[in-house]
Amino acid sequence: MDLALLRTFVTVHRAGSFTRAAALLGLSQPAVTSQIRTLERQLGRPLFLRQARGVTPTTIGDELAHKAAPHLDALVEITESGLDDESSLRTLHLAGPPEFTAERALPALTELTGEDGQGFALRASFGNAEETLEGLAAGHHDLAISTARPRGALLTASTLCDEEHVLVAAPSWAGQLGSGEAVKTVPGVTTVPEVKRAPAFEDVPVVEVHESLPFVSRYWASVFDSRPAAPGTVVVPDLRAVLACAVAGAGLAVLPRYLCAAALERGEVVALYEPTVAPLRTYFLVVRTGTLAMPHIARAHEWLLRAAADWC
């Protein structure tokens, strides 16, 4: 059986679409369709059911993919390992949310860059979960960091880490919310234990990354089982800018603890409320299924998972 036909078949099976598989393979859609039809004639069985949006594998198609995919991935690993030498510095394309990628992933991965025979060149792009996963599926990226777990067989996700969200504001706001009482300090974190319910925050301006208040709304739903009453007063498209505005006294904000930990320690912002169970958001490290057979992608993937153990 022609290995090229099997490679095309496995790519279609994972992609769930002739069009997407064609883009990943660098072929035209008619060429992919022709190869699948050739393989179906050789086997005497249909491998996919054509639908309005993509294709669905038949039972035979699923069985063939289950048997063939691991062997094809192994062949890719053998081929790519042979190219992994000093004369061929590979390039890793990473995509993810700007703040987390810049503050966490990139500093970790730069340790693997270079021309030592095992390193790689690094290219990064920023975007939201939908954008990064679409780009990964289309072959524009090798690794994606996402707050959404992808569906389907084309992409494979591993849990990277959880980030804790903290409700913060400048100390001046904390003093007002504490009804004039002194702000109490516990080791490493300044809090206002007098504030116990969401209505106490209704008159405080909100700093957010979007008009829909995604971080504040998620925090309110998780901690107070309600919706925030105040609209966004300052809206900026980067959490680092949100922190800067909060430090300047623009209002309250909900931020990942890793991003505001230093500001909390310096007293530039204070935690307005410390719930018993802190709201968390999970990050996933995502690859196209089968691409971990490529050494530079596998090494970066393993390195990030190990580094993330210290981020939680």
C-alpha positions in Angstrom: 0.0 0.0 0.0 1.3 3.5 -0.9 2.6 5.3 2.2 1.7 8.6 0.6 -2.0 7.5 0.4 -1.9 6.4 4.1 -0.3 9.7 5.1 -3.1 11.6 3.3 -5.7 9.4 4.8 -4.4 9.9 8.4 -4.2 13.6 7.9 -7.8 13.7 6.7 -8.9 11.5 9.6 -7.3 13.9 12.1 -8.4 17.1 10.4 -12.0 16.0 9.7 -11.9 17.9 6.5 -10.4 17.5 3.0 -9.8 21.2 2.8 -7.9 21.4 6.1 -5.9 18.3 5.3 -4.9 19.7 1.9 -3.6 22.8 3.6 -1.6 20.8 6.1 -0.1 18.6 3.4 0.6 21.3 1.0 -1.7 19.7 -1.6 -4.8 20.9 -3.5 -8.1 19.7 -2.3 -8.8 17.7 -5.6 -5.5 15.9 -5.1 -6.4 14.9 -1.5 -9.9 13.8 -2.7 -8.3 11.8 -5.5 -5.9 10.0 -3.1 -8.6 9.1 -0.7 -10.7 7.7 -3.5 -7.8 5.7 -4.7 -7.2 4.2 -1.3 -11.0 3.4 -1.0 -10.9 1.6 -4.3 -7.8 -0.4 -3.2 -9.6 -1.4 0.0 -13.0 -1.9 -1.5 -14.5 0.0 1.4 -15.6 3.7 2.0 -13.4 5.4 4.6 -15.3 8.6 5.1 -18.8 9.8 5.0 -19.0 13.2 3.2 -21.0 15.8 5.0 -21.8 19.5 4.5 -19.0 20.4 6.9 -16.1 18.1 6.5 -16.1 14.3 6.7 -16.8 11.6 9.3 -14.8 8.4 9.3 -16.6 5.1 8.8 -16.0 2.2 11.1 -13.4 0.9 8.7 -11.8 4.3 8.5 -11.5 4.5 12.2 -10.0 1.1 12.4 -7.4 1.8 9.7 -6.4 5.1 11.3 -6.0 3.4 14.6 -3.6 0.8 13.0 -1.7 3.1 10.6 -1.3 6.4 12.5 1.3 5.2 15.1 3.5 3.6 12.4 3.4 6.8 10.3 4.2 8.9 13.3 7.1 6.6 14.0 8.4 7.0 10.4 8.2 10.8 10.8 10.2 10.6 14.0 12.9 8.6 12.4 13.1 10.9 9.4 13.1 14.1 11.5 15.7 12.7 14.0 18.0 12.2 11.0 17.7 15.9 10.2 18.2 17.1 13.8 21.9 18.1 13.6 24.0 21.1 13.7 23.5 21.9 10.0 19.7 22.2 10.3 18.5 24.5 13.0 14.8 24.0 13.2 12.2 26.7 13.9 9.5 26.4 16.5 6.4 28.5 16.0 4.6 29.2 19.3 1.2 30.9 19.7 -0.7 31.9 22.9 -2.2 34.7 24.9 0.2 37.7 25.0 0.7 38.1 28.8 1.1 34.4 29.7 3.2 33.7 26.7 5.5 36.6 27.4 5.8 36.2 31.1 5.9 32.4 31.4 6.4 30.4 28.1 9.0 32.5 26.3 11.5 33.0 29.1 11.4 29.2 29.6 11.8 28.3 26.0 14.6 30.8 25.3 16.9 28.4 27.2 16.4 25.9 24.3 17.3 28.3 21.5 20.7 28.4 19.9 22.9 26.4 17.6 24.1 23.7 19.9 22.7 20.9 17.7 19.7 20.4 19.9 18.3 23.9 20.0 15.9 25.7 17.7 15.0 29.1 16.5 11.9 30.5 18.1 9.0 32.5 16.6 6.0 33.6 18.6 2.7 35.2 17.9 -0.1 36.3 20.2 -3.9 35.8 20.0 -6.9 34.6 21.9 -7.8 30.9 22.3 -9.9 30.7 19.1 -7.2 32.4 17.0 -4.3 30.3 18.2 -6.2 27.0 17.9 -7.3 27.9 14.4 -3.8 28.8 13.4 -2.4 25.6 14.9 -5.0 23.5 13.0 -4.1 25.3 9.8 -0.4 24.5 10.3 0.7 28.1 11.1 2.0 27.1 14.5 3.7 24.1 16.1 2.6 24.7 19.7 -0.3 26.7 21.1 -1.1 27.7 24.6 -4.8 28.0 25.0 -7.4 28.5 27.8 -9.8 26.3 25.8 -9.5 22.6 25.3 -9.8 21.7 21.6 -12.2 19.1 20.3 -11.7 16.6 17.6 -8.8 14.4 16.6 -6.7 17.0 14.8 -5.4 18.7 18.0 -4.1 17.1 21.2 -4.1 19.0 24.5 -2.2 18.5 27.7 -3.0 20.4 30.9 -0.2 23.0 31.4 -1.1 24.8 34.6 -3.8 26.6 36.5 -3.7 30.3 37.3 -5.3 31.9 40.3 -7.3 35.1 39.8 -7.1 37.9 42.4 -9.4 40.9 42.9 -7.1 43.9 43.3 -7.1 47.7 43.5 -4.8 50.5 44.6 -4.5 50.9 48.4 -6.6 54.1 48.3 -9.6 52.1 47.1 -9.0 49.5 49.8 -9.1 52.2 52.5 -12.5 53.5 51.2 -14.0 50.0 51.0 -12.8 49.3 54.6 -15.0 52.1 55.8 -12.0 54.1 57.1 -10.6 51.2 59.1 -6.9 50.3 58.7 -6.0 47.8 55.9 -4.9 44.6 57.5 -1.8 42.9 56.2 -0.9 39.2 56.2 2.5 37.9 55.1 3.0 38.7 51.4 -0.6 40.0 50.8 -2.6 43.0 51.9 -6.3 42.4 52.2 -9.5 44.1 53.4 -11.2 41.3 55.4 -14.1 43.7 56.2 -15.4 43.4 52.6 -17.5 40.3 52.4 -20.1 40.8 49.7 -20.1 42.0 46.1 -22.4 45.0 46.6 -19.5 46.7 48.5 -17.7 47.0 45.1 -20.6 48.5 43.1 -19.3 52.0 43.2 -15.7 51.1 42.3 -14.6 51.7 38.7 -13.6 48.6 36.8 -10.5 48.1 34.7 -10.8 45.3 32.1 -9.5 43.9 28.8 -12.9 44.0 27.0 -16.2 45.6 27.3 -17.8 42.3 28.2 -15.7 42.2 31.4 -14.5 38.6 31.0 -12.2 38.5 34.0 -14.4 40.4 36.4 -17.6 38.6 35.3 -15.9 35.2 35.8 -14.7 36.2 39.2 -18.1 37.5 40.3 -19.9 34.4 39.1 -17.5 32.1 40.9 -17.1 34.0 44.1 -20.3 36.0 44.6 -22.7 34.0 42.4 -23.8 37.2 40.7 -22.9 39.6 38.0 -20.8 42.8 38.4 -23.0 45.9 38.6 -20.4 48.5 37.4 -19.5 48.8 33.8 -15.9 49.0 32.5 -14.4 52.4 33.1 -11.0 51.7 31.6 -10.8 49.0 28.9 -7.3 48.1 27.6 -6.5 44.9 25.5 -3.6 43.7 27.7 -3.6 42.5 31.3 -0.2 44.2 31.9 -1.9 47.5 31.0 -4.8 46.6 33.3 -2.3 46.2 36.1 -0.7 49.5 35.4 -4.0 51.2 35.4 -5.0 49.5 38.7 -1.7 50.6 40.3 -2.5 54.2 39.1 -5.8 54.1 41.0 -8.1 53.7 38.0 -10.3 51.1 39.8 -10.5 47.4 40.7 -9.3 44.6 38.4 -9.2 40.9 38.4 -5.7 39.6 37.5 -3.7 36.4 37.5 -1.7 36.2 40.7 1.5 35.5 38.8 1.1 38.8 37.0 0.3 41.0 40.0 2.3 39.1 42.7 5.2 41.6 42.6 2.9 44.6 42.8 1.1 43.0 45.7 4.3 42.5 47.5 5.4 46.1 46.9 2.0 47.3 48.1 1.2 49.0 44.8 -2.1 47.1 44.8 -3.9 45.2 47.5 -6.1 42.1 47.3 -9.7 43.4 48.0 -11.1 39.9 48.9 -9.6 36.5 49.6 -12.3 33.8 48.9 -12.0 30.4 50.5 -11.6 28.8 47.1 -9.8 31.1 44.6 -11.1 31.2 41.0 -8.8 29.4 38.6 -8.3 29.3 34.9 -6.6 26.3 33.2 -4.1 26.6 30.4 -3.6 23.8 27.9 -0.5 23.1 25.8 -1.8 22.0 22.4 -0.2 20.3 19.3 -1.4 18.8 16.1 -1.8 15.1 16.6 1.3 13.3 15.4 3.7 16.3 15.4 5.3 15.3 18.7 7.2 12.9 16.5 9.3 15.9 15.5 12.1 16.3 18.0 12.2 20.1 18.3 8.4 20.2 19.0 8.6 17.3 21.4 11.5 18.9 23.3 9.7 22.2 23.6 6.5 20.5 24.6 8.2 18.5 27.4 10.2 21.5 28.5 7.1 23.6 29.0 5.3 20.9 30.9 8.2 20.6 33.3 8.6 24.4 33.7 4.8 24.7 34.4 5.2 22.6 37.5 6.8 25.6 39.2 4.2 28.0 37.9 1.2 26.6 39.8 
